Amino acid sequence: MPREQEVDAGSQTGEIAPKSSRRERSPARVIAALVVVAVVVVFVIENHENVKLRFWFVTGHVHLVWLMLVCVVLGGLAEFMVRRVVRMRVRSRFSRLRRHEP
């Protein structure tokens, strides 16, 4: 797929310059990704011990890292749903206000 091109605003001749791609990898992005991977690896290694889990009527032993990751995922899903509900309510209010404008 060819890259999109845009007219260079700084050029007086109207030359067409290739549009910069967001997928270009800068050294800072690579370093940041490596740091994140290292933190995740250390997190998993440090939290591999078994813990006793009691939740309502369920009792069992799980690795602490899995328990923490499940909690993070459930928290992220809850945040996503709350934001979605708030966004829907805001849109609903704006649509009602537009209908009542003279």
C-alpha positions in Angstrom: 0.0 0.0 0.0 1.6 3.3 -1.0 2.1 6.0 1.6 -0.1 9.0 1.5 1.5 12.2 0.4 0.8 15.8 1.5 1.9 19.2 0.1 4.8 20.6 2.1 3.4 23.9 3.5 6.8 25.4 3.9 7.7 24.9 0.3 7.0 27.7 -2.2 7.0 25.3 -5.2 4.2 23.1 -3.7 6.4 20.0 -3.6 4.8 16.8 -2.4 6.5 15.3 0.6 5.9 11.8 2.0 3.6 11.9 5.0 5.4 10.7 8.1 4.3 7.4 9.4 3.3 6.7 13.0 4.9 3.3 12.7 8.4 4.7 12.4 10.4 3.4 15.3 12.4 5.9 17.2 15.1 4.9 19.7 13.1 6.3 22.5 10.1 4.1 21.7 12.3 1.0 21.5 14.0 1.8 24.8 10.6 2.5 26.5 9.3 -0.9 25.2 12.4 -2.7 26.5 11.9 -1.0 29.9 8.2 -2.1 30.0 9.2 -5.7 29.1 11.9 -5.7 31.8 9.4 -4.4 34.5 6.8 -7.1 33.5 9.4 -9.8 33.7 10.6 -8.7 37.2 6.9 -8.4 38.3 6.2 -12.0 37.2 9.4 -13.3 38.9 8.8 -11.5 42.1 5.1 -12.5 42.4 5.2 -16.2 41.6 4.3 -17.5 45.1 1.0 -19.2 45.9 -1.6 -17.4 48.0 -4.8 -18.6 49.5 -7.8 -17.0 47.8 -11.2 -16.9 49.6 -14.0 -15.2 47.6 -17.5 -15.8 48.8 -17.9 -19.5 48.8 -14.8 -20.3 46.7 -11.5 -21.1 48.3 -8.3 -22.0 46.5 -4.6 -21.4 46.0 -3.4 -19.3 43.0 -0.2 -17.6 42.0 -0.2 -14.0 43.2 0.8 -12.7 39.8 -2.3 -14.2 38.2 -4.5 -12.8 40.9 -3.1 -9.3 40.4 -3.4 -9.5 36.6 -7.0 -10.6 36.8 -7.7 -7.6 39.1 -6.0 -5.2 36.7 -8.0 -6.6 33.8 -11.3 -6.4 35.7 -10.5 -2.9 36.8 -9.7 -1.8 33.3 -13.0 -3.3 32.1 -14.9 -1.5 34.8 -13.2 1.8 33.9 -14.1 1.3 30.2 -17.7 0.6 31.0 -18.0 3.6 33.3 -16.5 5.9 30.7 -18.8 4.5 28.1 -21.9 5.2 30.3 -20.7 8.7 31.1 -20.1 9.4 27.4 -23.5 8.2 26.4 -25.2 10.3 29.1 -23.3 13.4 27.9 -24.2 12.8 24.3 -27.8 12.3 25.3 -27.9 15.6 27.2 -26.4 17.5 24.3 -28.9 16.0 21.8 -31.8 17.0 24.1 -30.4 20.5 24.4 -30.0 20.8 20.6 -33.7 19.8 20.1 -34.9 22.5 22.5 -32.9 25.4 20.9 -35.0 28.0 19.1 
